[in-house]
Amino acid sequence: MNIKNAAPDYPIQKALAERWSPYGFEDRPVSEADLRSLFEAARWAASSYNEQPWNYLVATRENSTEFGRLVSCLVEANQAWAKAAPVLVLGVVSLQFARTKQDNRAAVHDLGLAAGNLVVEATARGLSVHQMIGILPDQAREVYRIPQHFEAWTAMAIGYKADPAKLPDALKERDLAPRQRKPLNEFVFAGRWGQPGVFLPQHPKPI
Ligand SMILES: Cc1cc2nc3c(=O)[nH]c(=O)nc-3n(C[C@H](O)[C@H](O)[C@H](O)COP(=O)(O)O)c2cc1C
């Protein structure tokens, strides 16, 4: 078992347990068929009023000019490692309902849901995704002529994770670092804020 896999306290699906965000990627392209399936998975995400507020801009390393344009939309700290990934994606969200022009308060939530679908599909196919909030939205708007009411919000690096042993020290350390999570009783409450749900072991027993 990969040491980065989740060590869940309760059983979860394989693709969820095997997902993690690598900093190192193999120099190996992602097939067009896989890319189609990743965005197909995103397409079938739930969204408020079925608005489907997500849009994507994609660049592969095979086209170095296009790839460079997308890299230029990431903050430097992310450029440093993400430029080695074979595929980069910018997630762009429509913040208004297309029909009514009202604000869509669920838009960013739904971009995240679509990302969740994409990431699970990728993991099931042996691919890894590293999501990023560290992007340059103004630069993205300029580079891609993103229209008003749409915002570049996040990015994703997609590819086959590298063997950490073959990575430079800084990346190796990050890709070998243990993963940590809060236990369920710190964030799943019932009855009042801070009280763990009754189905959790630390729920105070009635006297
Ligand atoms: C919306 C979002 C934005 C993130 N932004 C960045 C980022 O800009 N740079 C980065 O190195 N990691 C980023 N991450 C990765 C998180 O740091 C990572 O998911 C978290 O540490 C948990 O690790 P895991 O994904 O391996 O479980 C982001 C993750 C998400 C979901």
The ligand as a MOL file (V3000), in Angstrom:
LIG
                    3D

  0  0  0     0  0            999 V3000
M  V30 BEGIN CTAB
M  V30 COUNTS 31 33 0 0 0
M  V30 BEGIN ATOM
M  V30 1 C -9.1980 24.1180 -3.6850 0
M  V30 2 C -7.7820 23.6780 -3.3710 0
M  V30 3 C -6.7380 24.5650 -3.5360 0
M  V30 4 C -5.4120 24.1650 -3.3030 0
M  V30 5 N -4.3890 25.0530 -3.5770 0
M  V30 6 C -3.1140 24.6200 -3.5270 0
M  V30 7 C -2.0750 25.4590 -4.0000 0
M  V30 8 O -2.2690 26.5730 -4.4760 0
M  V30 9 N -0.8010 24.9720 -3.9160 0
M  V30 10 C -0.5170 23.7360 -3.4220 0
M  V30 11 O 0.6510 23.3660 -3.3880 0
M  V30 12 N -1.4980 22.9070 -2.9930 0
M  V30 13 C -2.7920 23.3100 -3.0560 0
M  V30 14 N -3.8150 22.4620 -2.6760 0
M  V30 15 C -3.5220 21.1090 -2.2150 0
M  V30 16 C -3.7740 20.9700 -0.7390 0
M  V30 17 O -2.7230 21.5620 -0.0170 0
M  V30 18 C -3.9410 19.4840 -0.3900 0
M  V30 19 O -5.1090 18.9910 -1.0190 0
M  V30 20 C -4.0270 19.2700 1.1340 0
M  V30 21 O -2.8100 19.5830 1.7520 0
M  V30 22 C -4.4030 17.8440 1.4830 0
M  V30 23 O -3.5000 16.9550 0.8970 0
M  V30 24 P -4.0130 15.7570 -0.0120 0
M  V30 25 O -4.7420 16.3580 -1.1890 0
M  V30 26 O -2.7570 15.0360 -0.4650 0
M  V30 27 O -4.9160 14.9160 0.8030 0
M  V30 28 C -5.1450 22.8440 -2.8820 0
M  V30 29 C -6.2140 21.9550 -2.7070 0
M  V30 30 C -7.5130 22.3600 -2.9590 0
M  V30 31 C -8.6430 21.3670 -2.8100 0
M  V30 END ATOM
M  V30 BEGIN BOND
M  V30 1 1 1 2
M  V30 2 1 2 3
M  V30 3 2 2 30
M  V30 4 2 3 4
M  V30 5 1 4 5
M  V30 6 1 4 28
M  V30 7 2 5 6
M  V30 8 1 6 7
M  V30 9 1 6 13
M  V30 10 2 7 8
M  V30 11 1 7 9
M  V30 12 1 9 10
M  V30 13 2 10 11
M  V30 14 1 10 12
M  V30 15 2 12 13
M  V30 16 1 13 14
M  V30 17 1 14 15
M  V30 18 1 14 28
M  V30 19 1 15 16
M  V30 20 1 16 17
M  V30 21 1 16 18
M  V30 22 1 18 19
M  V30 23 1 18 20
M  V30 24 1 20 21
M  V30 25 1 20 22
M  V30 26 1 22 23
M  V30 27 1 23 24
M  V30 28 2 24 25
M  V30 29 1 24 26
M  V30 30 1 24 27
M  V30 31 2 28 29
M  V30 32 1 29 30
M  V30 33 1 30 31
M  V30 END BOND
M  V30 END CTAB
M  END
